[in-house]
Amino acid sequence: MNRFMLGVAAAVVLLLDSGTSMAGLLGKSGFPGGLTSACSACGDFVAARCGTESQCCNVQQEVVWEQEQYTCTKTVYDQCTETVPVTCMKNVYETCFRDECYTVCTPVYETCYKTCSYTVCKPVYQTCYRDVTCKVRKPVYQTCYRDECYTVCKPVYQTCYRTVCYNVCKPVYQTCYRDVCTTSWKTEAQTCFKDVCYTVCKPVTECRTVQECGGEWVTETRCIPGPIVEKCVTDPCNPCVVRKVRVQCPGRTVCCRKWVPKMITKTITCTRMVPEVCHKKVPYTVCRQVPVQCVTKVPYTTCSFVTETCQKQVPYTVCHMQQQTCTRKIPYTTCNWIEECITRKVPYTTCRMVSETCTKQVPYTVCRMQQQTCTRKVPYTVCRQVCETRHVTRTKCVPRQVCVTMTRCVPRVVCRPVQTCAAPCVESTCAAPTCAAPAPTSTN
């Protein structure tokens, strides 16, 4: 029925938008009597529109999109959490302590005292009194009261109630179960052996010849000639003549020590460490994880809300003011002055200074250093490995199918007449035709 109404509406729109007048549908006479060919039982809407002038009309197809609802299945993933044991090696550090002795110099303080004399002037105070007579005016106060009327507005409160309706969404929970295949890991230990090479140093003694640079000290004697000097000599033939003669002074003998080097051959014994590679079998443990399949029931909770209408009484307060006349007493004070003679003693202080010799002990500190041997704990850390199993939380997605209603657009072909001849169709102002438009054929 909906598709039929859509087809009728499309036909009316096409008739209003077209440039062809209703005369083409009513015939040349303009009355319903000429609709024999248009209202025939052929069921063709294009022929009914064009009538006898179908030679001037052409058919054009248009695609119209319609909305259609359909149901499909959607995959929804739920997240579930599982705990998996994991074995790992953990380093455990232990703190140990060893004793260590050390020497410290501790200062030792000693307090001594010496006597010092000093002179101070100490004041000596003395209080004396003298009589003083004076006149004073003394006030005498008296409190009286008078009555006063005043009006107050007193609020009167009244609590009323009104009924209020409200909706409450109550959750309804339902627990369901599904089968979940989980894989747990089992630890298997296996002892293996590996070949470990280590190096050992062995002493080897051997003799070898070494040449050293040596020598000895030799004493040598040398004669150093004396210097040549000029000397005045008298001529034996003529004593009055003095001439200069070059004379060599006697020489001197010098002894000196000289180092004579020579090579000395020695035989020495040497011990050297020769490394030697050894092998040994060292056992070690290999842990591996073996998967184990198991099926568990995993609960999940579905929640739906149910709307429920409730009523409650809501209080509200109504306030109106009420006048009230009250009477209060207002105090006021009257004052009268009275003269009176009084005598009083006025103190005054006299001061005189008195010298006094005092002695005090002045402390002073003497310091001397004293050596002391102490012992302290020196910490050091030892590391060892411990096998530990801990649980790791993993999250995985579990699919499930949910029915969803969706909307899609479906194409439908509609035929529309288009005028092609040059001469316009004759317009007519006749009434609407009495025949109804034919039902459109379904394209789906």
C-alpha positions in Angstrom: 0.0 0.0 0.0 2.9 2.4 0.8 4.5 1.8 -2.6 1.1 2.5 -4.3 0.8 5.8 -2.6 4.4 6.7 -3.5 3.6 5.9 -7.2 0.4 8.1 -7.1 2.4 11.0 -5.5 5.1 10.7 -8.2 2.5 10.8 -11.0 0.9 14.0 -9.5 4.3 15.7 -9.3 5.1 14.8 -12.9 1.8 16.2 -14.1 2.3 19.5 -12.3 5.9 19.9 -13.5 5.3 19.1 -17.1 4.7 21.8 -19.7 1.9 19.8 -21.3 -1.6 20.9 -20.3 -4.4 18.8 -19.1 -5.9 19.0 -22.6 -3.6 16.2 -23.7 -5.2 13.9 -21.1 -8.7 15.1 -21.6 -8.6 15.0 -25.5 -9.3 17.8 -28.0 -12.8 18.4 -26.7 -11.6 19.2 -23.2 -14.3 17.1 -21.4 -14.1 13.7 -19.8 -15.9 12.2 -22.7 -12.8 12.2 -24.7 -10.8 10.0 -22.3 -11.5 6.7 -23.9 -8.0 6.1 -25.2 -6.3 7.6 -22.1 -8.3 5.6 -19.6 -8.1 2.3 -21.4 -7.2 -0.9 -19.6 -3.7 -0.9 -20.9 -2.3 0.3 -17.6 0.4 2.5 -19.3 0.7 5.8 -17.4 2.7 7.4 -20.2 0.0 6.6 -22.8 -2.7 7.9 -20.5 -0.8 11.2 -20.1 0.0 11.8 -23.8 -3.4 10.5 -25.1 -3.9 10.9 -28.8 -0.8 13.2 -29.0 1.7 10.5 -28.0 3.6 11.3 -31.2 4.8 14.6 -29.5 5.8 12.9 -26.1 8.9 10.9 -25.3 9.5 8.7 -22.2 12.4 9.5 -19.8 13.3 7.2 -17.0 14.5 8.5 -13.6 15.9 6.7 -10.6 14.2 7.4 -7.2 15.8 6.2 -3.9 13.6 4.8 -1.2 14.4 3.8 2.4 14.1 0.2 3.4 14.7 -1.5 6.7 16.5 -4.8 6.9 17.9 -7.0 9.7 21.5 -8.2 9.7 23.8 -9.9 12.1 26.6 -7.9 13.7 29.7 -9.4 15.5 30.3 -7.9 18.9 33.5 -8.5 20.8 33.5 -8.9 24.6 36.6 -8.5 26.6 37.5 -11.1 29.1 40.4 -11.3 31.5 42.4 -14.4 32.4 45.4 -15.0 34.7 48.4 -16.8 33.3 51.3 -18.0 35.5 54.8 -17.0 34.3 58.1 -18.3 35.8 61.1 -16.1 35.8 64.4 -15.7 37.6 64.6 -13.0 40.2 67.8 -11.5 41.6 67.8 -11.4 45.4 70.3 -9.1 47.0 71.6 -9.8 50.5 73.5 -7.3 52.5 76.3 -8.7 54.7 78.6 -6.9 57.0 82.3 -7.3 57.9 84.2 -5.7 60.8 86.8 -3.0 60.0 89.0 -1.3 62.6 90.0 2.3 62.3 91.7 4.9 64.6 90.3 8.2 65.4 91.6 11.2 67.4 88.9 12.2 69.9 89.2 15.6 71.5 89.0 15.5 75.3 87.8 18.7 76.8 88.5 19.6 80.4 87.0 22.6 82.2 89.1 24.5 84.7 88.3 27.6 86.8 90.2 30.7 87.9 89.2 33.2 90.6 88.6 36.8 89.6 87.7 39.7 91.9 85.6 42.7 90.8 83.9 45.7 92.5 80.2 46.5 91.9 78.1 49.5 93.0 74.9 48.1 94.4 71.8 50.4 94.7 69.9 50.4 98.0 66.3 51.6 97.7 64.1 52.8 100.6 60.4 53.6 100.4 59.0 56.6 102.5 55.5 58.1 102.7 54.0 61.7 103.1 50.4 62.7 103.7 48.5 64.6 101.0 45.0 66.1 101.5 42.8 66.9 98.5 39.1 67.6 97.6 37.4 65.3 95.1 34.0 65.3 93.4 32.5 61.9 93.5 29.7 61.0 91.1 26.6 59.2 92.4 24.9 57.2 89.6 21.2 56.0 89.8 19.5 53.7 87.2 15.8 54.3 86.4 13.5 52.5 84.0 10.6 53.7 81.7 8.1 51.6 79.7 8.0 51.6 75.9 5.6 49.8 73.5 6.8 48.5 70.1 5.3 46.3 67.3 7.1 43.3 65.9 6.2 41.1 62.8 6.5 37.5 63.8 6.8 34.9 60.9 4.5 31.9 61.2 5.7 28.9 59.2 3.4 26.1 58.0 4.6 22.9 56.3 2.5 21.6 53.4 3.0 18.5 51.2 2.4 17.9 47.4 2.5 14.7 45.5 5.2 14.4 42.8 5.4 11.6 40.2 8.8 10.5 39.0 10.2 7.6 36.8 12.8 5.2 38.1 14.9 3.0 35.9 15.6 -0.2 37.7 18.4 -2.4 36.4 17.6 -6.1 35.9 20.7 -8.3 35.9 20.9 -11.8 34.4 23.9 -14.0 34.6 24.8 -16.2 31.6 27.6 -18.6 30.9 29.7 -19.3 27.8 32.4 -21.9 27.2 35.9 -20.4 26.8 38.9 -22.4 25.8 41.9 -21.3 27.8 45.5 -22.3 27.4 47.5 -22.8 30.6 51.2 -23.3 30.6 53.0 -26.0 32.6 56.6 -25.7 33.5 58.9 -28.7 32.8 62.5 -28.7 34.1 65.3 -30.5 32.3 68.9 -30.9 33.5 71.6 -30.4 30.7 75.4 -30.3 30.7 77.6 -27.8 29.0 81.3 -27.8 28.4 83.0 -24.9 30.2 86.6 -24.0 29.4 88.7 -22.4 32.1 92.4 -21.4 32.2 94.9 -22.5 34.8 98.3 -20.9 35.2 101.2 -23.4 36.0 104.7 -22.2 37.0 107.6 -23.2 34.6 111.3 -22.7 35.8 114.0 -22.1 33.2 117.6 -20.9 33.1 118.9 -18.3 30.6 122.1 -16.3 30.0 122.0 -12.6 30.4 124.7 -10.1 29.6 125.1 -7.1 31.9 127.0 -4.0 31.5 129.8 -3.9 34.1 133.2 -2.4 34.5 135.9 -1.3 37.0 137.7 1.8 38.2 141.4 2.2 37.0 143.7 4.8 38.6 145.8 6.8 36.0 148.8 9.1 36.7 149.5 12.1 34.4 152.2 14.7 34.5 151.0 18.2 33.8 153.9 20.6 32.8 154.3 23.9 34.6 153.5 27.2 33.1 156.0 29.4 31.2 156.7 32.7 33.0 159.0 35.7 32.2 161.8 36.2 34.7 164.3 39.1 35.0 167.9 37.9 34.9 171.1 39.9 35.2 173.6 39.5 32.4 176.7 37.8 33.9 179.0 39.8 31.5 177.4 43.1 32.3 175.7 43.2 35.7 174.1 46.5 34.8 172.0 44.9 32.1 168.8 43.2 33.1 166.9 41.1 30.6 163.8 39.1 30.6 164.0 35.3 30.1 161.1 32.9 29.6 161.4 30.1 32.2 159.1 27.1 32.5 157.9 26.2 36.0 158.2 22.7 37.3 155.3 20.3 36.5 152.9 18.4 38.7 151.7 14.8 38.9 147.9 14.2 38.9 146.2 10.9 39.8 142.6 10.3 38.5 140.1 7.4 38.6 138.7 6.2 35.2 135.7 3.8 34.7 136.5 1.0 32.3 133.2 -0.7 31.0 133.1 -4.4 30.1 130.3 -6.9 29.4 129.6 -9.6 32.1 127.7 -12.8 31.2 125.4 -14.2 34.0 123.2 -17.3 34.2 119.8 -16.5 35.9 116.9 -18.7 36.9 113.4 -17.4 35.8 110.0 -18.7 36.8 107.0 -17.8 34.5 103.4 -18.8 34.6 102.2 -20.8 31.5 98.4 -20.7 30.9 96.8 -24.1 30.3 93.2 -24.6 29.1 91.1 -27.2 31.0 87.5 -28.5 30.4 84.8 -29.5 32.8 81.1 -30.4 32.6 78.8 -27.9 34.3 75.1 -28.9 34.8 72.3 -26.4 34.2 68.6 -26.5 34.3 66.3 -25.6 31.4 62.7 -24.7 32.1 60.2 -24.7 29.3 56.5 -24.0 29.1 54.2 -26.7 27.9 50.7 -25.6 26.8 47.6 -27.3 28.4 44.2 -26.8 26.8 41.2 -26.6 29.2 37.6 -25.4 28.8 36.1 -23.2 31.5 32.7 -21.7 32.0 33.0 -17.9 32.0 30.1 -16.0 33.4 28.9 -12.7 32.0 26.1 -10.4 33.1 23.5 -8.8 30.9 21.6 -5.7 32.2 18.3 -4.4 31.1 16.4 -1.4 32.5 12.8 -1.4 33.6 11.0 2.0 33.9 8.8 2.3 37.0 6.7 5.3 38.1 6.8 6.2 41.7 5.2 8.9 43.8 6.7 10.9 46.7 5.5 13.6 49.1 7.5 16.8 48.7 7.3 19.2 51.6 7.2 22.9 51.1 6.9 25.7 53.7 4.4 28.6 53.6 5.3 31.7 55.6 3.0 34.6 56.6 3.8 37.5 58.9 1.8 38.2 62.1 2.0 41.5 64.0 2.4 41.5 67.8 2.6 44.4 70.3 5.2 44.1 73.1 6.3 46.2 76.0 9.9 46.6 77.2 11.7 48.6 80.0 14.3 51.0 78.8 16.9 51.9 81.5 18.4 55.3 81.8 21.0 56.7 84.3 21.0 59.9 86.4 24.2 61.3 87.9 24.7 63.6 91.0 28.1 65.0 92.1 29.2 65.0 95.8 32.3 66.9 97.1 34.5 65.0 99.6 37.9 65.7 101.4 40.3 62.7 101.5 43.8 62.2 102.9 46.1 59.7 101.5 49.7 58.6 101.9 51.9 59.1 98.8 54.9 56.8 98.6 58.3 58.0 97.3 61.6 56.1 97.0 65.1 57.1 97.9 68.2 55.5 96.4 71.9 55.4 97.5 74.8 53.4 96.0 76.9 51.0 98.1 80.3 49.6 96.8 80.8 45.8 97.2 83.7 43.6 96.3 82.7 40.2 94.7 84.6 37.1 93.6 83.6 34.8 90.7 84.9 31.7 89.2 85.7 32.1 85.5 85.7 28.8 83.6 88.1 28.1 80.7 88.4 24.9 78.6 91.6 22.9 78.0 91.6 20.5 75.0 93.8 17.5 74.3 93.6 14.9 71.6 93.3 11.2 72.5 93.6 8.3 70.0 90.9 5.7 70.1 90.5 2.5 68.1 86.9 1.9 66.8 85.3 -0.9 64.9 82.6 -0.4 62.3 80.4 -2.6 60.2 81.2 -2.3 56.4 78.3 -3.5 54.3 78.7 -5.5 51.1 76.1 -7.0 48.8 75.8 -10.6 47.7 73.5 -11.5 44.7 71.8 -14.8 44.1 69.1 -15.9 41.7 65.7 -17.3 42.8 63.1 -19.0 40.6 59.8 -17.1 41.0 56.3 -17.7 39.6 54.0 -14.8 39.2 50.6 -14.4 37.6 50.1 -12.1 34.6 46.6 -10.8 33.7 45.9 -10.9 30.0 42.8 -9.5 28.1 41.4 -11.2 25.0 38.3 -10.5 22.9 35.5 -13.1 22.5 33.1 -12.7 19.5 29.3 -13.0 19.7 26.5 -12.4 17.1 23.9 -9.7 17.7 20.8 -8.9 15.4 20.7 -5.3 14.3 18.0 -3.4 12.4 19.5 -1.0 9.8 18.1 1.3 7.0 19.3 1.3 3.4 18.3 3.2 0.2 16.9 1.1 -2.6 16.7 2.5 -6.2 13.4 2.5 -8.2 12.9 3.5 -11.8 10.1 6.0 -12.6 9.0 6.8 -16.2 8.5 10.6 -17.0 7.0 11.9 -20.3 9.0 14.7 -22.1 7.4 16.9 -24.9 9.5 16.7 -28.1 7.3 18.4 -30.9 7.7 22.1 -31.7 4.0 23.0 -31.4 2.8 23.4 -27.8 0.0 21.4 -26.6 -3.4 23.2 -26.3 -4.0 24.2 -22.7 -7.4 23.7 -21.1 -9.0 24.9 -18.0 -11.3 21.9 -17.6 -11.9 20.1 -14.4 -9.7 17.2 -13.2 -10.4 13.8 -14.9 -12.7 11.4 -13.2 -10.5 8.3 -13.9 -7.7 7.5 -11.4 -4.1 7.0 -12.4 -3.1 3.4 -13.0 -1.2 1.7 -10.2 2.5 1.7 -10.9 4.3 -1.6 -11.4 6.7 -2.6 -8.6 10.3 -2.6 -9.6 11.5 -4.5 -6.5 
